[in-house]
Amino acid sequence: MGQTLLQKVWDLHTVRTLPTGQTQLFIGLHLVHEVTTPQAFDELRARGWKVAFPNRTFATVDHIVPTRHRQRPFLDVMAEDMMSALERNCREYGVPLWNLGDANQGIVHVIGPELGLTQPGLTIACGDSHTSTHGAFGAIAFGIGTSQVRDVLATQCLAMEALKVRRVRVTGVLPRGVYAKDVILAIIRRLGVRGGVGYAYEYAGNTIERMSMDERMTICNMSIEGGARVGYVNPDETTFRYLDGRTFAPQGEAFARARQWWSSLASDPDAIYDDDIEINAEELTPVVTWGTNPGQAIGVGESIPTPEQTPEADRAGTAEALEYMGFRAGQQMAGTKIDVAFIGSCTNARLSDLREAARIVRGRHVAPHVKALVVPGSAGVRAAAEREGLHQIFRAAGFDWREAGCSMCLGMNPDKLEGREICASSSNRNFKGRQGSATGRTLLMSPAMVAAAAVAGEVIDVREIA
Amino acid sequence: MPTSLRMKELSGTAVPVRGDDIDTDRIIPARHLRSITFDGLERFVFDDDRKEAGGAGKAGGARGVHPFDDERYRGATVLVVNRNFGCGSSREHAPQAIHRWGIQVIVGESFSDIFFGNSAVIGLPCVTASPSDIEALLTAVEKVPSTPVTVDLDALACVHGSVRFELTMPRNIRDAFLSGAWDTTGMLLDRFDEVRDVAARLPYVSGFTQR
């Protein structure tokens, strides 16, 4: 009987079955950032433990860093404390740190792949739920909490429960103006925000196979928004081409050997799945969220459902979301006036995202009432974009061009919504208060749709202008 | 394992927080993560929801106040929730804030995977029950906040007043709480030779240098 990639990678990394019945899983790559780790290092210190495999942990700063004024010490004393703590911890425990000013600094889920640290067949953990991003390479990657960060530091292992696998097959050619972001939003809309609890999602089908690594990362990134802690794509030629020549990827003969091993890890054709679903890519349109979870989404030409049109169990949530957002059931999202346009985050701040957004804003200008910003996912993305002149296109169109970081995705650095502002956002969460204002409102969409909304001053179908 | 880590029966009063998909940004907004310790996080648990409930007099308990601000629920040790509680971010600050507020066990319809794991590893069991049993428990503690509630992890049952209903929890995790083995690091460090063996057989650990 065939095996899935998840089963193969899981078995290869299994140390033993713990007395609790859980699996002790070896972690191949551990990524750390400033927010979810200081308490973990403190416990190590208190208990006199060392970092078990210091060469398998890498650190950067992303969540709290300002994207405009980066002088140290930061004005925010608490943020400054967190920065100093990470610097001290990395120094003391021998963990490499890409700090502000380094060419490799950036959002942890952007730099891992960019540097070739993220590879097929690895188990990858990080104190951040969007670690699922790395699954795009055929790795088993998932978010963990601070106590588990401590476990990985001290033992390079985690105590884990087994996961079921659902194959999500996406087939057909994506229509013009429909992107990877629309595909994952459509998947979450279909399966629900809790449909993936207990599952890993294997994204397959010819639509996924034709996608670039950037696009696959966007899809895997938001697995957790559908409740799936893990999402992955089987490694193929696209994966290997992406990795070839990257700093931490194997080189020369080692690369050839790696490639052979990586190929062997893909799910077997006769693998058994716990569930299997199919999505027709050709029926998709650009998607916009109208509510307070990523499953509350509609095609840009559709109307917001009434509570009665949603499954009975979701009615209360629909009504509550409508009230928070100040929208009416039956209204369309197109025409919704926006206050802020944010292009950034680990979901959509890679070079191809910025290129597509720049293509749309070129020769146009941000609407007068809109604050617009582009925050590249990493210093590397930023430099590459500048080599192509994308920063000039964005600036000429009235966008702020910022330094790399998580920025306005999560409201713990200076980039925040104010009051009831509505933000067209290429990020991943439209939760209440997510973007830093307790009453702020987030509309999730593709970077191209954000660019179009910035220019129009309201939500519009990007296909109307590009 | 020290006996102090063993958990079998948890009793106390319960605080109800209704709603599906209550995410970790709502449990603890990101601005409160700007700290290098977990100390004092209990002050900010459900911060925005509590302010919203207090300010607008809605979306909260029976009296237009969030249950965590409602004096009738002061001292509660059981939290009762609906579906997919703790979805979203992996921030351990969420269960830490709830735990430090005084909650010792969470009873709900379902939990997100990451929240469930983060809670278990800090000694905060999350147990599930059927929607109708949860609804009955929510209603009971909303009506009579002083209702004594007992969660028995051994029998996997919850008792409130004269009502008793079944709970579910993965056996492994339940056994870990019963035996006090939920503190994982020691267990993972045990037999560390086997960890080295696994590392040695993974081709990428040696940089694919071996044929």
Interface residues (C-beta under 8 A of the other chain):
Chain A: L12 H13 T14 V15 R16 L18 P19 T20 G21 Q22 Q24 F26 G28 V35 T36 P38 Q39 D42 R47 W49 A52 F53 R56 H63 I64 D76 M78 A79 D81 M82 A85 Q119 G121 L122 G127 D128 S129 T131 F142 G143 I144 G145 T146 S147 Q148 R150 D151 A154 T155 Q156 C157 L158 A159 E161 V193 R194 V197 G198 I224 E225 G227 R229 P250 A254 F255 R257 A258 W261 N293 A313 D314 A316 G317 E320 L410 G411 M412 R429 F431 K432 G433 R434 G436 A438 T439
Chain B: G19 D20 D21 D23 D25 R26 P29 A30 R31 L33 R34 S35 I36 T37 F38 D48 D49 K51 E52 A59 R83 N84 C87 G88 S89 S90 R91 E92 H93 P95 S110 F111 S112 D113 I114 G117 N118 V121 I122 P170 R171 N172 I173 D175 A176 S179 A181 W182 T184 T185 M187 L188 L189 R191 F192 E194 V195 V198 A199 R201 L202 P203 Y204 V205 G207 F208 T209 R211
